[in-house]
Amino acid sequence: MEQSRIDRISELTRISRTRALTQEELNERAALRAEYIAAVKASLTGQLENTYIVDEHGAKRPLPKKKH
């Protein structure tokens, strides 16, 4: 996610502390937050997929996926 979009989320949050946001601003903030959360989840998923556990014998194995 671009830094300018993260800055916009922060700007809208600062504005909300001084006055009520318009419906358009609320919708924009909600969309930006959803995009930010998706980007963080994708980054974490990518990091976990490239994480390996090394056992006592030196063998590497990927982290097991959590079962629902």
Biopython code that builds the backbone (N, CA, C, O; Angstrom):
import numpy as np
from Bio.PDB.StructureBuilder import StructureBuilder

atoms = [
    (1, "MET", "N", (0.847, -1.163, 0.000)),
    (1, "MET", "CA", (0.000, 0.000, 0.000)),
    (1, "MET", "C", (0.900, 1.235, 0.000)),
    (1, "MET", "O", (1.915, 1.280, 0.695)),
    (2, "GLU", "N", (0.518, 2.216, -0.775)),
    (2, "GLU", "CA", (1.315, 3.434, -0.908)),
    (2, "GLU", "C", (1.262, 4.268, 0.367)),
    (2, "GLU", "O", (0.246, 4.301, 1.063)),
    (3, "GLN", "N", (2.356, 4.930, 0.657)),
    (3, "GLN", "CA", (2.438, 5.761, 1.857)),
    (3, "GLN", "C", (1.413, 6.896, 1.821)),
    (3, "GLN", "O", (0.892, 7.298, 2.861)),
    (4, "SER", "N", (1.128, 7.404, 0.633)),
    (4, "SER", "CA", (0.161, 8.503, 0.527)),
    (4, "SER", "C", (-1.232, 8.066, 0.984)),
    (4, "SER", "O", (-1.981, 8.864, 1.549)),
    (5, "ARG", "N", (-1.576, 6.813, 0.743)),
    (5, "ARG", "CA", (-2.882, 6.302, 1.158)),
    (5, "ARG", "C", (-2.925, 6.106, 2.678)),
    (5, "ARG", "O", (-3.950, 6.359, 3.311)),
    (6, "ILE", "N", (-1.818, 5.661, 3.253)),
    (6, "ILE", "CA", (-1.728, 5.526, 4.710)),
    (6, "ILE", "C", (-1.811, 6.913, 5.358)),
    (6, "ILE", "O", (-2.474, 7.092, 6.380)),
    (7, "ASP", "N", (-1.135, 7.883, 4.754)),
    (7, "ASP", "CA", (-1.202, 9.257, 5.260)),
    (7, "ASP", "C", (-2.628, 9.796, 5.208)),
    (7, "ASP", "O", (-3.042, 10.540, 6.097)),
    (8, "ARG", "N", (-3.375, 9.429, 4.182)),
    (8, "ARG", "CA", (-4.759, 9.883, 4.058)),
    (8, "ARG", "C", (-5.616, 9.293, 5.183)),
    (8, "ARG", "O", (-6.480, 9.987, 5.720)),
    (9, "ILE", "N", (-5.394, 8.039, 5.543)),
    (9, "ILE", "CA", (-6.117, 7.429, 6.665)),
    (9, "ILE", "C", (-5.824, 8.225, 7.937)),
    (9, "ILE", "O", (-6.735, 8.531, 8.706)),
    (10, "SER", "N", (-4.566, 8.553, 8.153)),
    (10, "SER", "CA", (-4.180, 9.324, 9.340)),
    (10, "SER", "C", (-4.815, 10.709, 9.319)),
    (10, "SER", "O", (-5.280, 11.199, 10.348)),
    (11, "GLU", "N", (-4.832, 11.329, 8.164)),
    (11, "GLU", "CA", (-5.433, 12.656, 8.034)),
    (11, "GLU", "C", (-6.924, 12.618, 8.369)),
    (11, "GLU", "O", (-7.425, 13.479, 9.092)),
    (12, "LEU", "N", (-7.620, 11.629, 7.845)),
    (12, "LEU", "CA", (-9.053, 11.511, 8.134)),
    (12, "LEU", "C", (-9.299, 11.246, 9.616)),
    (12, "LEU", "O", (-10.279, 11.733, 10.179)),
    (13, "THR", "N", (-8.427, 10.489, 10.240)),
    (13, "THR", "CA", (-8.561, 10.229, 11.678)),
    (13, "THR", "C", (-8.352, 11.505, 12.477)),
    (13, "THR", "O", (-9.084, 11.772, 13.430)),
    (14, "ARG", "N", (-7.353, 12.297, 12.091)),
    (14, "ARG", "CA", (-7.132, 13.585, 12.780)),
    (14, "ARG", "C", (-8.331, 14.505, 12.617)),
    (14, "ARG", "O", (-8.745, 15.164, 13.570)),
    (15, "ILE", "N", (-8.888, 14.552, 11.419)),
    (15, "ILE", "CA", (-10.063, 15.393, 11.162)),
    (15, "ILE", "C", (-11.237, 14.941, 12.023)),
    (15, "ILE", "O", (-11.983, 15.767, 12.548)),
    (16, "SER", "N", (-11.398, 13.624, 12.168)),
    (16, "SER", "CA", (-12.537, 13.096, 12.929)),
    (16, "SER", "C", (-12.465, 13.474, 14.404)),
    (16, "SER", "O", (-13.481, 13.462, 15.099)),
    (17, "ARG", "N", (-11.272, 13.808, 14.884)),
    (17, "ARG", "CA", (-11.119, 14.208, 16.286)),
    (17, "ARG", "C", (-11.562, 15.646, 16.521)),
    (17, "ARG", "O", (-11.854, 16.032, 17.652)),
    (18, "THR", "N", (-11.612, 16.441, 15.449)),
    (18, "THR", "CA", (-12.001, 17.839, 15.601)),
    (18, "THR", "C", (-13.430, 18.111, 15.147)),
    (18, "THR", "O", (-14.084, 19.023, 15.651)),
    (19, "ARG", "N", (-13.910, 17.319, 14.195)),
    (19, "ARG", "CA", (-15.280, 17.490, 13.706)),
    (19, "ARG", "C", (-15.796, 16.158, 13.178)),
    (19, "ARG", "O", (-15.030, 15.218, 12.963)),
    (20, "ALA", "N", (-17.091, 16.097, 12.975)),
    (20, "ALA", "CA", (-17.688, 14.876, 12.420)),
    (20, "ALA", "C", (-17.331, 14.775, 10.936)),
    (20, "ALA", "O", (-17.351, 15.767, 10.208)),
    (21, "LEU", "N", (-17.010, 13.573, 10.514)),
    (21, "LEU", "CA", (-16.702, 13.352, 9.103)),
    (21, "LEU", "C", (-17.989, 13.294, 8.292)),
    (21, "LEU", "O", (-19.033, 12.865, 8.784)),
    (22, "THR", "N", (-17.894, 13.733, 7.039)),
    (22, "THR", "CA", (-19.036, 13.616, 6.139)),
    (22, "THR", "C", (-19.186, 12.152, 5.752)),
    (22, "THR", "O", (-18.283, 11.345, 5.972)),
    (23, "GLN", "N", (-20.317, 11.823, 5.184)),
    (23, "GLN", "CA", (-20.546, 10.433, 4.769)),
    (23, "GLN", "C", (-19.515, 10.011, 3.724)),
    (23, "GLN", "O", (-19.046, 8.873, 3.737)),
    (24, "GLU", "N", (-19.162, 10.922, 2.824)),
    (24, "GLU", "CA", (-18.157, 10.620, 1.806)),
    (24, "GLU", "C", (-16.801, 10.326, 2.453)),
    (24, "GLU", "O", (-16.104, 9.397, 2.045)),
    (25, "GLU", "N", (-16.435, 11.110, 3.450)),
    (25, "GLU", "CA", (-15.171, 10.888, 4.148)),
    (25, "GLU", "C", (-15.191, 9.585, 4.942)),
    (25, "GLU", "O", (-14.190, 8.870, 4.992)),
    (26, "LEU", "N", (-16.325, 9.281, 5.558)),
    (26, "LEU", "CA", (-16.446, 8.011, 6.278)),
    (26, "LEU", "C", (-16.283, 6.827, 5.337)),
    (26, "LEU", "O", (-15.604, 5.854, 5.662)),
    (27, "ASN", "N", (-16.907, 6.915, 4.174)),
    (27, "ASN", "CA", (-16.795, 5.831, 3.189)),
    (27, "ASN", "C", (-15.361, 5.688, 2.690)),
    (27, "ASN", "O", (-14.858, 4.577, 2.528)),
    (28, "GLU", "N", (-14.708, 6.827, 2.449)),
    (28, "GLU", "CA", (-13.316, 6.803, 1.990)),
    (28, "GLU", "C", (-12.420, 6.170, 3.049)),
    (28, "GLU", "O", (-11.578, 5.327, 2.739)),
    (29, "ARG", "N", (-12.607, 6.581, 4.299)),
    (29, "ARG", "CA", (-11.789, 6.036, 5.385)),
    (29, "ARG", "C", (-12.015, 4.537, 5.535)),
    (29, "ARG", "O", (-11.062, 3.785, 5.734)),
    (30, "ALA", "N", (-13.259, 4.099, 5.443)),
    (30, "ALA", "CA", (-13.558, 2.667, 5.568)),
    (30, "ALA", "C", (-12.901, 1.871, 4.437)),
    (30, "ALA", "O", (-12.356, 0.792, 4.670)),
    (31, "ALA", "N", (-12.954, 2.400, 3.225)),
    (31, "ALA", "CA", (-12.343, 1.711, 2.083)),
    (31, "ALA", "C", (-10.827, 1.659, 2.230)),
    (31, "ALA", "O", (-10.211, 0.630, 1.951)),
    (32, "LEU", "N", (-10.224, 2.760, 2.666)),
    (32, "LEU", "CA", (-8.776, 2.786, 2.856)),
    (32, "LEU", "C", (-8.344, 1.839, 3.969)),
    (32, "LEU", "O", (-7.329, 1.153, 3.849)),
    (33, "ARG", "N", (-9.108, 1.806, 5.040)),
    (33, "ARG", "CA", (-8.781, 0.887, 6.140)),
    (33, "ARG", "C", (-8.870, -0.566, 5.691)),
    (33, "ARG", "O", (-8.016, -1.381, 6.038)),
    (34, "ALA", "N", (-9.910, -0.892, 4.914)),
    (34, "ALA", "CA", (-10.061, -2.265, 4.411)),
    (34, "ALA", "C", (-8.884, -2.627, 3.510)),
    (34, "ALA", "O", (-8.365, -3.741, 3.578)),
    (35, "GLU", "N", (-8.467, -1.690, 2.670)),
    (35, "GLU", "CA", (-7.314, -1.924, 1.789)),
    (35, "GLU", "C", (-6.038, -2.124, 2.609)),
    (35, "GLU", "O", (-5.225, -2.993, 2.294)),
    (36, "TYR", "N", (-5.868, -1.326, 3.652)),
    (36, "TYR", "CA", (-4.695, -1.434, 4.521)),
    (36, "TYR", "C", (-4.666, -2.785, 5.226)),
    (36, "TYR", "O", (-3.621, -3.434, 5.280)),
    (37, "ILE", "N", (-5.802, -3.210, 5.764)),
    (37, "ILE", "CA", (-5.868, -4.497, 6.465)),
    (37, "ILE", "C", (-5.559, -5.639, 5.505)),
    (37, "ILE", "O", (-4.850, -6.578, 5.867)),
    (38, "ALA", "N", (-6.089, -5.567, 4.280)),
    (38, "ALA", "CA", (-5.806, -6.603, 3.286)),
    (38, "ALA", "C", (-4.314, -6.649, 2.957)),
    (38, "ALA", "O", (-3.747, -7.728, 2.791)),
    (39, "ALA", "N", (-3.684, -5.484, 2.863)),
    (39, "ALA", "CA", (-2.249, -5.435, 2.559)),
    (39, "ALA", "C", (-1.432, -6.029, 3.698)),
    (39, "ALA", "O", (-0.466, -6.752, 3.453)),
    (40, "VAL", "N", (-1.806, -5.734, 4.939)),
    (40, "VAL", "CA", (-1.086, -6.285, 6.096)),
    (40, "VAL", "C", (-1.250, -7.799, 6.147)),
    (40, "VAL", "O", (-0.285, -8.519, 6.401)),
    (41, "LYS", "N", (-2.464, -8.284, 5.908)),
    (41, "LYS", "CA", (-2.702, -9.735, 5.913)),
    (41, "LYS", "C", (-1.895, -10.424, 4.818)),
    (41, "LYS", "O", (-1.313, -11.483, 5.050)),
    (42, "ALA", "N", (-1.856, -9.829, 3.625)),
    (42, "ALA", "CA", (-1.101, -10.427, 2.520)),
    (42, "ALA", "C", (0.388, -10.462, 2.840)),
    (42, "ALA", "O", (1.069, -11.442, 2.537)),
    (43, "SER", "N", (0.887, -9.406, 3.447)),
    (43, "SER", "CA", (2.293, -9.357, 3.819)),
    (43, "SER", "C", (2.622, -10.420, 4.860)),
    (43, "SER", "O", (3.635, -11.111, 4.748)),
    (44, "LEU", "N", (1.777, -10.551, 5.862)),
    (44, "LEU", "CA", (1.999, -11.546, 6.911)),
    (44, "LEU", "C", (1.910, -12.962, 6.350)),
    (44, "LEU", "O", (2.712, -13.826, 6.704)),
    (45, "THR", "N", (0.944, -13.193, 5.486)),
    (45, "THR", "CA", (0.800, -14.520, 4.870)),
    (45, "THR", "C", (2.052, -14.872, 4.072)),
    (45, "THR", "O", (2.558, -15.992, 4.156)),
    (46, "GLY", "N", (2.548, -13.906, 3.299)),
    (46, "GLY", "CA", (3.765, -14.143, 2.523)),
    (46, "GLY", "C", (4.959, -14.439, 3.410)),
    (46, "GLY", "O", (5.775, -15.307, 3.102)),
    (47, "GLN", "N", (5.054, -13.717, 4.508)),
    (47, "GLN", "CA", (6.161, -13.936, 5.437)),
    (47, "GLN", "C", (6.060, -15.325, 6.079)),
    (47, "GLN", "O", (7.064, -16.029, 6.191)),
    (48, "LEU", "N", (4.869, -15.715, 6.494)),
    (48, "LEU", "CA", (4.700, -17.025, 7.131)),
    (48, "LEU", "C", (4.915, -18.179, 6.153)),
    (48, "LEU", "O", (5.395, -19.243, 6.544)),
    (49, "GLU", "N", (4.560, -17.971, 4.876)),
    (49, "GLU", "CA", (4.773, -19.025, 3.884)),
    (49, "GLU", "C", (6.254, -19.257, 3.613)),
    (49, "GLU", "O", (6.639, -20.321, 3.128)),
    (50, "ASN", "N", (7.079, -18.274, 3.921)),
    (50, "ASN", "CA", (8.523, -18.404, 3.716)),
    (50, "ASN", "C", (9.277, -18.604, 5.022)),
    (50, "ASN", "O", (10.483, -18.367, 5.088)),
    (51, "THR", "N", (8.579, -19.033, 6.051)),
    (51, "THR", "CA", (9.185, -19.312, 7.343)),
    (51, "THR", "C", (9.288, -20.826, 7.522)),
    (51, "THR", "O", (8.331, -21.564, 7.286)),
    (52, "TYR", "N", (10.453, -21.261, 7.936)),
    (52, "TYR", "CA", (10.681, -22.692, 8.112)),
    (52, "TYR", "C", (11.115, -22.976, 9.540)),
    (52, "TYR", "O", (11.726, -22.135, 10.199)),
    (53, "ILE", "N", (10.793, -24.167, 10.001)),
    (53, "ILE", "CA", (11.210, -24.646, 11.311)),
    (53, "ILE", "C", (12.364, -25.615, 11.076)),
    (53, "ILE", "O", (12.286, -26.490, 10.215)),
    (54, "VAL", "N", (13.435, -25.449, 11.852)),
    (54, "VAL", "CA", (14.583, -26.345, 11.743)),
    (54, "VAL", "C", (14.557, -27.241, 12.975)),
    (54, "VAL", "O", (14.600, -26.761, 14.108)),
    (55, "ASP", "N", (14.485, -28.563, 12.735)),
    (55, "ASP", "CA", (14.443, -29.484, 13.878)),
    (55, "ASP", "C", (15.855, -29.766, 14.396)),
    (55, "ASP", "O", (16.837, -29.225, 13.889)),
    (56, "GLU", "N", (15.933, -30.612, 15.399)),
    (56, "GLU", "CA", (17.221, -30.893, 16.031)),
    (56, "GLU", "C", (18.227, -31.583, 15.106)),
    (56, "GLU", "O", (19.425, -31.591, 15.390)),
    (57, "HIS", "N", (17.747, -32.159, 14.006)),
    (57, "HIS", "CA", (18.629, -32.842, 13.044)),
    (57, "HIS", "C", (19.032, -31.913, 11.903)),
    (57, "HIS", "O", (19.774, -32.315, 11.007)),
    (58, "GLY", "N", (18.552, -30.685, 11.933)),
    (58, "GLY", "CA", (18.905, -29.720, 10.896)),
    (58, "GLY", "C", (17.975, -29.733, 9.698)),
    (58, "GLY", "O", (18.207, -29.016, 8.725)),
    (59, "ALA", "N", (16.931, -30.533, 9.758)),
    (59, "ALA", "CA", (15.991, -30.592, 8.640)),
    (59, "ALA", "C", (15.031, -29.402, 8.711)),
    (59, "ALA", "O", (14.525, -29.047, 9.776)),
    (60, "LYS", "N", (14.799, -28.804, 7.550)),
    (60, "LYS", "CA", (13.875, -27.674, 7.476)),
    (60, "LYS", "C", (12.500, -28.177, 7.039)),
    (60, "LYS", "O", (12.376, -29.060, 6.190)),
    (61, "ARG", "N", (11.485, -27.590, 7.642)),
    (61, "ARG", "CA", (10.133, -27.891, 7.178)),
    (61, "ARG", "C", (9.302, -26.622, 7.311)),
    (61, "ARG", "O", (9.498, -25.842, 8.243)),
    (62, "PRO", "N", (8.371, -26.413, 6.378)),
    (62, "PRO", "CA", (7.546, -25.200, 6.439)),
    (62, "PRO", "C", (6.584, -25.259, 7.618)),
    (62, "PRO", "O", (6.266, -26.333, 8.128)),
    (63, "LEU", "N", (6.132, -24.096, 8.034)),
    (63, "LEU", "CA", (5.129, -24.045, 9.102)),
    (63, "LEU", "C", (3.871, -24.747, 8.628)),
    (63, "LEU", "O", (3.452, -24.560, 7.485)),
    (64, "PRO", "N", (3.266, -25.548, 9.486)),
    (64, "PRO", "CA", (2.008, -26.195, 9.079)),
    (64, "PRO", "C", (0.878, -25.159, 9.052)),
    (64, "PRO", "O", (0.854, -24.223, 9.851)),
    (65, "LYS", "N", (-0.049, -25.348, 8.119)),
    (65, "LYS", "CA", (-1.199, -24.466, 8.049)),
    (65, "LYS", "C", (-2.171, -24.818, 9.152)),
    (65, "LYS", "O", (-2.349, -25.989, 9.487)),
    (66, "LYS", "N", (-2.796, -23.806, 9.711)),
    (66, "LYS", "CA", (-3.762, -24.012, 10.792)),
    (66, "LYS", "C", (-5.054, -24.580, 10.204)),
    (66, "LYS", "O", (-5.551, -24.109, 9.181)),
    (67, "LYS", "N", (-5.579, -25.591, 10.870)),
    (67, "LYS", "CA", (-6.838, -26.173, 10.409)),
    (67, "LYS", "C", (-7.988, -25.463, 11.081)),
    (67, "LYS", "O", (-7.943, -25.170, 12.276)),
    (68, "HIS", "N", (-9.019, -25.190, 10.307)),
    (68, "HIS", "CA", (-10.175, -24.455, 10.852)),
    (68, "HIS", "C", (-11.103, -25.386, 11.518)),
    (68, "HIS", "O", (-12.134, -24.963, 12.039)),
]
sb = StructureBuilder()
sb.init_structure("model")
sb.init_model(0)
sb.init_chain("A")
sb.init_seg("    ")
for serial, (resi, resn, name, xyz) in enumerate(atoms, 1):
    if name == "N":
        sb.init_residue(resn, " ", resi, " ")
    sb.init_atom(name, np.array(xyz, "f"), 0.0, 1.0, " ", f" {name:<3s}", serial, name[0])
structure = sb.get_structure()
